[in-house]
Amino acid sequence: MTQSEITLPFRLVPRKRSQIAPLFVLCFAFVLVSMSALLTANGRMRIKISGEVVTDPTARMLVALLLVAGALLCLGGIVAVAAKMLPHSPFFHINLSSDGIVIRRWFRQQALSWSQAPKFETLEVETNSKRGTRISRYTVVMQPVTPPAGTTGRGAYLEEVVRISADEYGAGNEEEDAAILAEWLDALRKLAAEQRLDGNAPVEVPEAFRSSVRPLAATGGSNVPKSLTVERS
């Protein structure tokens, strides 16, 4: 078995490098908003609304409470990023076994068996804001659904089952990572369909995801269901 191969089951964990920038931004925002809330509550910060200086204590307190809420949101983001950086990332990871894939986010998990999983594909999501257009790319699983009542035409109707932010686990190029992850997972799905994926055979890991791999102890059974489901722990 070469360095690029590993035996199932194993886990993909978020790369720490991908979390450094968000952690820095959230920490800076938390300090800035917290200081603003404190100075506003003490009356030391001059606040203008619609060009008018706010002098009413009640209004200033409401603004301070809004800033406190913003600080709490930043703190929640810091906790989420820190949870991704924990050793072996118990709250955020992707488990791969000979039976299927389990995606963990906090206390919620999605489980797909290879035997029932549709093809893995890529998805682009465009978000427009004042700072410009942001295009995020994901690895997804889509499954056909019944067209809505009264719908006409021959268009295909698909429902998103799983969305993976490949950028958190890959080498850094979001577009390439999403495509590589989709191709890799689909290759594992095909091996499982051909009954050539088991816990004894080594699995080739793409270079972009090798640093995210963590081996797991083999177990006698698997908690991956035989059909598409969403499990909540």
Steps between C-alpha positions, in 0.01 A plus 500: 500500500646839394481834685211602273292199608313421820278214613133561577348626722656845532398858566546837331536793741500874419846634427625747761642722226150559363380617843776749585366792294136467624626466859711818470211697347250381761735577789569849366127563447419369849749737666388796289127448554545424871697821554239697304220354715688589820576857391143550379352380828734734695410795283859544380431433132323757285219341299314656210175367350371679188747779567373560854717436804335248734488636854203314645632235748233248400586528132870469576430188707304346212793563267734347757278191525509463122878517511504239779288273278756549222782413740319181601464404134873551452568292811281222362701506177824478698369195688396334171840558340679380814286183499617427145862534611474255791713183471308247288217758478221311681235752391601555136628216285423257218519127570559264208448126533440206269125550552467872437567855612398682819524880517507650848418863582468577871245251637337429164616242253402392150564142394500362146559141401706440185233263371234772487701822457451683168794644309718757678513831315615860546283803571569873464312744723517869407447754778465871426582765758622860522856373486439318173415151381624196690493157336515203739556149372384177662494126449137387506270203460179562310209258465199512264172610655140500385419821305271744682128462430393684188852526362542449127805449281780250484744659743670282762411565864778433749521536877825565683570221748853582616721810469871488591721807515804341335707811572507407872659163430705558184828666406366851449370540144125490560398424142755222455436351845124473438558326165767266640286405801196430280706284264666313787179426692328394179788262428454345846127468433569312177750269672235420763246425225750257348557347846867598488494731802568333832682566823809306396581661167702827501325806358680764294468848652534807273800716588279800582333309786786289642580739783135487613489120535490340844487118534224337702487165673303243301173386659293191457201688364409830344250767599452603138143416396417316182296788361521877482421644840579786731585390852491723805704405803 
